[in-house]
Amino acid sequence: MSSVKHMGNETHSVKPEVSVIMPVGRVDEALRGALKKLDEQTAPFEWELVIGLNTDSADERSFLESLLTPRSFTARVVDASAKRSASFARNTAASAAVGSRLVFCDGDDEAEPDWLENIVAAHAPGTAIGGHLGEDRLIVAGQEDWRPPATPGCLPSFLEAPYLVSANMAIWADDFAAVNGFDDTLIRGEDIDFAWKLSERGVELRYCADAVIHYRHRAGLKSLLQQHYLYGRGMAQVLSRRQPPGTEHDGASRMLKANGQKVEHQSSIHVLRRGAIAAGRIRGLLDA
């Protein structure tokens, strides 16, 4: 397939089976690396990349256009600058997609060459798929044991209810539309909320270990604690709106119960990280 760059919503001569959705808030060298890995995909079917550009910077748009030429896949950029939010960018890009299947990735991670082929092969009717997030290749030196695994050999879970991570997942476009995509009013926790809405709809959530994307974490302790504090606030927001599917948690027990993620090596960092989540959940509970 020749490399074609479309700006905005344009028609395709051949409708792709799959639309890869990527929110982009910053155009940088990490994005260049992510696009390079998409160039190496072995998928034997027609697919497009739809980027939700979550900035109105003319310089960044120009830089993005330069990164998209030439590419082995069709790429379209849609303006998602009206609200600074990765969820808003994903929803905007998804609304412009033409594929019946939506596959999500982030602009600072790196996919294995068979990632797209494998996640699509695993995606059956009535299901949504979460792929594996590898955390070794792009790890920040010295931070290897700071977090529990993002995908611990299965889908992650919150209060025993599994969820998909938006950095690596596949869903039917009809199901995405039926649950109104990601809730961009949430501070964080939109992945949890989204997956739980799918479960309520009867969509089966599955894990595909062979669909691998290498995940990039933020660097530095301050960033870690700020991020997890916001996670905690988002978790409280989600729980104030939605019951974990298939669980017995309700009322105050649901709002206050710790998630209990297991980590292989306990350290003071984990105590601080969990404390940040707890502080965020308390703040979120007060805000609810």
C-alpha positions in Angstrom: 0.0 0.0 0.0 1.3 3.4 -0.8 1.7 6.0 1.9 -1.2 8.4 1.8 -1.8 11.2 4.3 -5.3 12.5 4.7 -6.1 15.5 6.9 -9.6 15.4 8.3 -12.4 13.1 7.1 -11.9 11.9 3.6 -13.1 8.9 1.7 -11.0 5.8 0.9 -10.8 4.0 -2.4 -10.5 0.8 -0.4 -12.3 0.6 3.0 -9.9 -0.7 5.6 -11.0 -3.6 7.8 -9.2 -2.1 10.8 -8.7 1.4 12.2 -5.8 1.9 14.5 -6.6 4.8 16.9 -3.8 6.8 18.4 -4.3 9.9 20.7 -1.4 12.3 20.4 -0.9 15.2 22.8 2.8 15.8 22.0 4.7 15.3 18.8 8.2 14.2 19.7 10.8 11.6 19.1 8.9 9.0 21.1 6.1 9.3 18.5 8.6 8.9 15.7 9.6 5.6 17.3 6.0 4.5 17.6 5.3 5.3 14.0 8.4 3.4 12.9 7.1 0.3 14.7 3.7 0.6 13.0 5.6 0.7 9.7 7.0 -2.7 10.5 3.6 -4.4 11.1 3.1 -7.7 9.3 -0.7 -7.6 9.3 -2.0 -9.2 6.0 -5.1 -6.9 5.8 -6.0 -3.3 4.9 -5.8 -0.9 7.9 -5.6 2.8 8.6 -4.1 4.9 11.3 -6.3 7.6 12.7 -4.5 10.1 15.0 -6.5 12.3 17.3 -4.3 15.4 17.6 -4.8 16.8 21.1 -3.0 20.1 20.6 -3.7 23.1 18.4 0.0 24.0 18.0 0.7 24.7 14.3 4.4 23.7 14.8 3.4 20.3 16.3 0.9 19.6 13.5 3.6 20.4 10.9 6.1 18.2 12.7 3.5 15.4 12.7 2.8 15.7 9.0 6.6 15.4 8.4 6.6 12.2 10.5 3.8 10.7 8.5 5.6 11.0 5.1 6.4 8.4 3.8 4.7 5.5 5.6 3.6 2.1 4.5 0.1 2.6 5.9 -2.7 5.1 5.3 -2.7 7.8 8.0 -5.3 10.4 8.8 -5.1 13.2 11.4 -8.2 14.6 13.0 -8.4 17.8 15.1 -9.0 16.8 18.7 -7.8 20.0 20.3 -11.1 21.3 21.7 -10.4 19.6 25.1 -7.1 18.6 26.5 -7.8 14.9 27.2 -6.5 11.6 25.9 -10.0 10.2 26.2 -11.4 13.1 24.1 -8.7 12.5 21.5 -9.5 8.8 21.3 -13.2 9.4 21.0 -12.6 12.0 18.3 -10.4 9.7 16.3 -12.7 6.8 16.7 -15.7 8.8 15.4 -13.7 9.5 12.2 -12.6 5.9 11.7 -14.0 3.8 8.9 -13.0 0.3 10.0 -15.5 -2.0 11.7 -12.8 -2.9 14.2 -11.0 -0.3 16.3 -7.5 -1.1 17.7 -6.0 1.3 20.2 -2.4 2.2 20.9 -0.5 5.2 22.4 1.9 7.6 20.6 4.9 7.0 23.0 4.9 3.1 23.0 6.4 0.6 20.5 4.5 -2.3 19.0 6.0 -5.6 18.1 5.8 -6.3 14.3 3.0 -8.9 14.7 1.1 -6.9 17.3 -1.7 -5.8 15.0 -2.0 -9.2 13.2 -2.2 -11.0 16.6 -4.7 -8.8 18.3 -7.0 -8.9 15.3 -6.7 -12.7 15.1 -7.8 -13.0 18.7 -10.7 -10.6 18.3 -13.9 -12.6 17.9 -17.5 -11.3 17.7 -18.9 -10.4 21.1 -15.5 -9.8 22.6 -13.0 -7.0 23.3 -9.3 -7.8 23.5 -6.6 -6.4 25.8 -3.0 -7.1 24.6 0.2 -7.5 26.6 2.1 -4.4 27.8 5.8 -5.2 27.9 7.6 -3.1 30.5 11.3 -4.0 30.1 12.3 -2.4 26.7 11.4 1.2 27.5 11.9 1.1 31.3 13.6 4.0 33.1 16.8 2.7 34.7 16.4 2.3 38.4 12.6 2.2 38.3 12.1 -1.4 37.3 10.3 -2.4 40.5 8.3 0.8 41.2 5.0 -0.5 39.9 2.9 -3.7 39.8 2.8 -5.2 36.2 0.4 -3.4 33.9 -0.7 -6.8 32.5 0.2 -9.5 35.0 -0.1 -12.4 32.6 -3.8 -11.5 32.2 -6.0 -8.4 32.1 -5.5 -6.1 35.1 -8.4 -5.7 37.5 -9.8 -3.3 39.9 -11.8 -4.7 42.9 -11.6 -8.1 41.2 -13.3 -6.8 38.0 -11.0 -7.0 34.9 -10.5 -4.1 32.5 -8.8 -3.3 29.3 -5.9 -0.9 29.0 -6.5 1.7 26.2 -2.8 1.6 25.3 -3.3 -1.9 23.7 -6.8 -3.1 23.0 -9.3 -4.0 20.2 -13.0 -3.5 20.1 -15.8 -3.6 17.5 -16.7 -0.1 16.4 -20.4 -0.8 17.1 -19.7 -1.7 20.7 -17.5 1.4 21.1 -20.3 3.6 19.9 -22.9 1.8 22.0 -21.2 2.7 25.3 -20.3 6.2 24.1 -16.6 5.5 24.1 -14.4 6.8 27.0 -15.9 9.2 29.6 -13.7 12.3 29.2 -15.2 13.8 32.3 -13.2 11.4 34.5 -10.0 12.7 36.0 -8.5 9.2 35.5 -9.9 5.7 35.5 -11.5 6.0 32.1 -10.1 2.5 31.1 -11.8 0.9 34.1 -15.1 2.7 33.5 -15.0 1.9 29.7 -14.4 -1.8 30.3 -17.1 -2.1 32.9 -19.6 -0.5 30.5 -18.6 -3.1 28.0 -19.2 -5.9 30.5 -22.6 -4.4 31.4 -23.4 -4.6 27.7 -22.4 -8.3 27.6 -19.1 -7.9 25.8 -16.6 -10.5 26.9 -13.2 -9.1 27.9 -10.3 -11.3 26.8 -6.5 -11.1 27.1 -4.1 -11.8 24.2 -0.5 -12.4 25.4 0.8 -12.5 21.8 -0.3 -8.9 21.0 2.6 -7.1 22.5 3.2 -3.4 22.9 6.2 -2.1 24.8 4.9 0.4 27.3 6.7 3.7 28.4 6.2 4.8 32.0 6.8 8.3 33.2 10.2 9.1 34.8 10.8 10.3 38.3 9.3 9.8 41.7 7.3 13.0 41.7 5.6 12.1 38.4 4.8 8.6 39.8 3.2 10.0 42.9 1.2 12.7 41.0 0.0 10.1 38.5 -1.1 7.7 41.1 -2.8 10.4 43.2 -4.9 11.2 40.1 -5.5 7.5 39.6 -7.0 7.4 43.1 -9.2 10.3 42.4 -10.4 8.8 39.1 -11.1 5.4 40.8 -13.3 7.2 43.4 -15.1 9.0 40.5 -15.8 5.7 38.7 -17.0 4.0 41.9 -19.4 6.8 42.6 -21.0 6.1 39.2 -20.7 2.4 38.6 -20.8 -1.0 40.4 -17.9 -3.3 39.5 -19.5 -6.0 37.3 -19.7 -9.5 38.7 -18.7 -8.5 42.3 -20.5 -8.1 45.6 -18.9 -4.7 46.5 -21.5 -2.0 47.2 -21.9 1.2 49.1 -19.2 2.3 51.4 -17.3 -0.9 51.1 -16.9 -0.4 47.4 -15.7 3.2 47.8 -13.1 2.4 50.5 -11.9 -1.1 49.6 -8.2 -1.3 48.6 -7.4 -2.9 45.2 -4.6 -5.1 46.7 -2.4 -5.3 43.6 0.4 -7.7 44.1 4.1 -6.7 43.6 7.0 -9.0 43.5 9.4 -6.8 45.5 8.0 -4.6 48.2 9.8 -1.3 48.8 9.3 2.1 50.3 8.4 3.3 46.8 5.3 1.0 46.8 4.3 2.4 50.2 4.5 5.9 48.8 2.7 4.9 45.6 -0.2 3.2 47.5 -0.4 6.2 49.8 -0.8 8.5 46.8 -3.6 6.3 45.5 -5.3 6.2 48.9 -5.0 10.0 49.3 -6.5 10.4 45.8 -9.4 8.1 46.6 -10.2 10.0 49.8 -10.2 13.3 47.9 -12.3 11.7 45.2 -14.7 10.4 47.8 -15.1 13.9 49.3 -15.7 15.3 45.8 -18.3 12.7 44.9 
